[in-house]
Amino acid sequence: MMKEDLKNQIIRFVAEESAKRPENIELNTRLAEDLGMDGDDAIEFFEKYQVRFGVDLSNMKWDRHFGPEGFNPFVVLLPSFWRILRQHCPVTVSDLVNAARSGAWQYNYRNG
């Protein structure tokens, strides 16, 4: 029996962790925007991902990808909210596959 390829392993992992069907997860699926993963849920997901796929996440800038758990609707009135939103970098399943292949988080952060 041939070992399942890395892409399919990660798709199945994301599906399990997000309670979605694997056939609904694609390489361009975004964790926060499409699957609602944020805050503590994202941290928990990446702790499991790091262990399961042996990925070094030490250079990941968490605040560029995920917000805090929950959302206060009044925060949109603050200028800092819009500045952070402009710097937001979605994480896709493809990003997870690339990091697992290389063994380290490979995201190219623009603007610091």
N, C-alpha and C positions, 0 to 999 in steps of 0.2 A: 504494500500500500504506500503510495507516494505521500510525503508530508505536505500538509496544506501550506500554500505559499503565504508569505508574510502579509501581503495585502489582505488576503481573506481572513487570516488570523486576527488582524487588527479590526477589520470590519465586524467580525463576530464579537470581539471584545467590546467595541463601542456599542453594538446592538445590545449586548447583555447588560452593560452598565447604564444604558439610557432607556432600557425597557422598550426598545424598538425592534422591528423585524430586520434581519440582516439585508433583505432585499430592498429595504427602504434607506439604507446607508450607502452613500457613494463617496468617491474620493473628494468631491467638492463639498460634501456635507460639513457645515460649520458647527462646532460644538456648542457655542453659546447661542448663536442666532437661530440655528435650525433645531437644536436638541434641547435648548433651554438650560444648558449646563453653565452654572455661575457660582461664585462664592465658594462655600464649603464643599458643595458637590463637585466643583472642578478640582479642588485640592485633593479630595478623596479619590477622584478618578485618576489624577496624575500620579498619586502615590501607588496605586495598583498598577498603572501602566508602566511606571518606572521599574517596578519589581518584575513584572511579567515579561517585559521586553528588554530589560537591561539597559535602559536609556539614562544617560547623565543629563539631568535637568538643571544643573547648577547655573547655567547662563541664561535661563528662561526669565524673562521680565514679566512676572505674573500680572502686575497692574496694567500692562499693555494689552492683555488678553481678556481678563475677567474682572468683573466688578465684585462688590460685596454681596453677600447673601441678601435677598430681598431688594426692594426698590422703594425709595421714598419719592413720591411724585413731585414734591416741592424742590428737589435737588436740581431739576431742569431750569430753575430760575437763577441758579448760580453760574457765573461766567466760567468757573473752573470745570463744571460739568461739560460744557461744550468744548473746552480745550482738551479734556481727557477723551471725549468722544471722537474728536478728530484724530487722536493718536491711537485709537483702538485698532488692534490687529487681530482679525478673526483667525482662529485655529481650525484648520480643516483636517479631515481624515488623511489626506495626502501628506500634510505636515507630520502627522504621527508616523506614517509609513516611512517617510524620509529619515526621521530621527531614529527609528528602530533599525533601519538599514545601516546607518552610520554609527549608532551607539551613543549619540549626543544630540541635544536640541540644536537644530540647524537654522532657526528662523533668522531672516535678514531684517534686522530692525533699522528702519530709516528714522531720521530725526532723533537720534539718541536712543 
